[in-house]
Amino acid sequence: MMIYTNNTSINPFRNSPVNSASHTQENALSSSFQNNRPVALDRRFDTFINEVSNNFIGSLNKRIEQNLMKVVSLSAEDRRYMAYMYKENMKRLTKEAIEHEERELEKFRDLKKEKSYYRSILDENGYIDKGKYAFSGVKQKQVSKAEVQELLNEVQSKIDDIVTAKVAKESDPLDTKTFEYLFSGAMFLAATDMKCSSASVVDDSSISGQWSRTEENFEAESRRTTDSLNKRLEDIDKMHTAFLKDKEFDERIADETLGDKQEKINALLGLFKNWTEKTIKLLLESGNIDEQAFMKSFEKIGI
């Protein structure tokens, strides 16, 4: 369910105070992505990884790591603020996904009614008792079956586009909605010093809509997805509430060493592994790899 509302994302670093971690420290904590490359699926994929992962894929992961380091270098008070902001961003993305799912389901149902109407005309050998849709105003008249079939084909094409999420996939081929959610979840976990939580991870395609359904199961799958997204909203709030009850947070992060922070950041980078693998495969298959265009896709997220 690709979202067609305002895509402006929260970027807390633009307005919030940040501890002045030195550039020397950031350089010392350079990206560990190269040591966590996705497993190659075949020789061609492995060649692709070797050629480009150190380029724009590596650059993206380095940017993620730098942002995570900024968060873990903040004071406890500022980290609480960041946790709230990224919690809200996860909720925004989830709510947009729910709204989009509901809109797509409504469109699907309307198209199914239109499809059923045209089929009923064909069943009557082109006879229209009372016209609707393209035949609005027509009453008790015989029309060309070829014309009806053409209208039916057009409706079927629209249904197929919704079922396969064609518009969503074409407008967001890199699945940046899923990435944005993963990024917000990782930043939340970094800010709160929490271990991985199901609310911060997208292990399916529900946020971005890069799913595949059938016409027969579309309504059932749509309802299932909406229920899952509503449950996700509850889980996000529960995750944030659990953090607020962490009485040892201030003391624990005060005692963190640089090595402790890097170890936790390395673990958080693993959240992006599946998304990165799918993106690399997509770019490989496209045959049109453009580093500048790729990185530009993430500017709105603040990466």
N, C-alpha and C positions, 0 to 999 in steps of 0.2 A: 504494500500500500504506500506508494510514493506520496509524499506530502506536498501539497501545492499552496501552502500558506507561507508566511514570512519565514525565510530561512536564517534570519539573523540569529547567531548563537551567542550564548554567554561567553565572554572572554574576561574572566575576573582580573587578569593581569593588567588590563588597561586602566583599571580604576582602583585597585587595591594595593596596599603597601606590601613590599617584598623585601625580605632580608637581603642585604647586599652581599650575596655569595660571590666570591671573586671569580673572574674569568679563568684564573689558574685552576680553581677547584673544578669548574665545569669542564675544562680541557682534560683534567686528570680523570674525569668521569665520562670519557668519550663513549660513544655507542657500543653496546655489546651485541648488537644485532648480528654482526658478522659471525658471532659464535653460536647464533641460534637460527641459522637459515632453515627455511622450510625443507622438509624431506622431498627430494626430487622424485617425481612419479615415473619418469622415463629419461632416456639419455638426452633427448631434445630439451626437455624441461630443465635438466641438470645444467646443460650448456647455457641455457637462458639465465638461470640463477647466477652462474659464474660470471656472466657478462654484465648483468645489469643490477644485481642486488646491492653491489657496492656503490651504485649510482643513485637513482632516484628512490628505490625502495629502501636502501640503506639510509638515504638522507631523511626520508620520512620518519623512520624509526629513531634516528638520532634526534630529530625535532621532538618526538614524543618523549624521549628520555630526558631531554633538557627541560621540558615543561614539568615533568614529574619531579626533577631535582629542584626546580624552583619552589614547588609546593612543599616538599619535605624540608626545605631550608627555612620555611617561615616560622614565626612564633606560634605558640599554641592558639592564641586568640585569632590570629589571621588564618590558621588552618581550619578553625571552626567555621569562619566565614566562607572559606573556599568550599568546605564540605556542603554547606547550605546551598551555595550557588550551583554546584555541580549536581546536587540532589534535585534542585529545581529544573535544571536543564534535562536531566533524565526524565522527569515527569512531563516536561513540555513535549519532548519527542514522543513519549508514550501516548499522551493525549492527542497529539496530532495524528498519530497512527490510528487511534480509535476513531477519530472523526473521519479520516479518509476511508477506513474500512466501512463505516456506516454509509458514507456517500456511494461507494462502489457497490455495496449490496443493494441500495435503493435503485441505482442505475441498472443493475443486473436484472432485478425483478421487473422493472418497467420494460426492458428490452425483451424479456421472456414473454410478457403479456402481448407485446407487439408481434413477436414471432408466432405465438399461438393464434393470433388473429389472422395473419396472412395464411397460415396453414389451413385454417378453417375455410377460407375463401377457395383455396385450391381443392379442398375436399368437396366443395360445392361446385366444382368445375368452373370457377371464376365468377360465380353469382354472389353479388353483395346485397344483403337485405338492408343493413344499415351501416354506412361507412364510418370508419375511424382512421386515425393516423393519416397516412398518405391519401386515403380515400374519404377524408372528412367531407360531409355534405352529399356523398353519393348514396342513393337509396334505390333498392330493387332494380339493380342493373347488372348486366353481364360485362365483365372486363377481361382484358387479355390475360391469360394464365402466364404468359411470358413476362408481362409487366409485374405481376404478383410475385413470380419467382425471383425476379431481379431485386425487388424490395426485400424479399425474404433473405436473399443472399447478403444484402447490405446489413441487415439486422444481425445475421449470423456472424458477419465479420466483426461487428462491434462487440458482440458477446464474446467472441474468441479473444479479442484484444483485452477485455476485462479479465477473463479467466487466466490468460497467460501473463498479465501485468505488462503488456507490451509497452505502453506509454511510460510506465515507471522505469522499465529497464532501459529504454532508449534515452530518457532524460537524465538518468543517473546510472550509467553503466558500471561505474566503480563502486556503487552501493555506499555512497558517502553517509547516508543516514545511519547505517549500521556502524560505520566507523565512528561517527560523531557520538553515538551512544556508548560504544566501547571506550572512547577517549574520556568521556565524562565519567564513566564508571571507574576507569583507572585513576583518574585525578581525584575522585571521591575517596577511593581506597588509599591513595597516597596521602591525602590530607588527614584522614582519620586514623591511619596506621592500622586499618582493619585488614584481615585476611580476606581472600576472595569470597564474595557473596553472590548468590544466584541473581539477586536484584541488579547487580552491576554488570552482568554478563549477558550478551545476546548469543544464545546457542542455536537460534533458528533465524528465520528471515522476517519475523513479525513486525519489526520496527520499520524496515525499509520497504517491505512488500515484494521482495525479489523471490516470490514463491511461484509454484506451478500448481494449478488446480485443474479440475475437470468441470465441465458444465453441470454434470450430474451431482458433484459433491460441493459445488461452490457455496451454496447457502449454509450447509452444515459446517464447512471449514471456516467460513466467514464468522459464524457465531462462535465457533471454538476459539478463533483468533481473538475476537473481541473479549471473550471471557478471560482468556490468558492475559491480555493487555490490562484489563481491569485488575486482575490479580497482581500484575507487575506493579501497578500504581501503589497498591497496598504494601507490597514487599519493599518498595523503595522507601516509603515512610517508616516502615518497621526497622529497616536498616539504619536510617538516620536516627531514629529514636534510640536504638541500641548504642549508637556512638555517643549520644548525649548522656547516656547512663554510665559511660566508661570513666570511672573515678580515677583511674591510674594513668589516664592519657597524658596529662602534663608532665608527670614525673618520668614516664616511660620515654617520651620523645626527648626530654631534656638529657637523658643519659645515652642517646644514640650516638654512635660513632659514624664517621664517614663511610666506613665499610658496611655498617649496619644498613645505612640508607641505600647504598648501592645494591646490596643484596636484595632488599625489598623491591627496588626499582626493576632489577633484572627479572624478578618473579612476575611483576605486573606487565612487563613487555610480552609475556607469554599469552596474555589475553588477546593479542592481535594476530596470533599465529595463523589461525584458520582464515581470517579475513585476508591476510597478506597472501597466503597461498592461492586463494580463489582469485584475487586481483592479479597476481602475476600470471596465472593461467589465462585469464581473460585478455590481458595485454599481449601475451604470447600469441593467442589465437587471432587477435585482431590484426596483427602484422603492421600496426601503425602506432609505434611507441614514441611518445613525445614527452620527455621529462618535464618541460616547462608547463605543458597543458595538464599533466598529471598533478604536479605540485600545486598548480593554481586551484584545483578542485577543492583543496583543503584550506584555502585562505580564509574563507568565511568562518571556519571553526577556530581560527586563531592559532593554527599550527605553523 
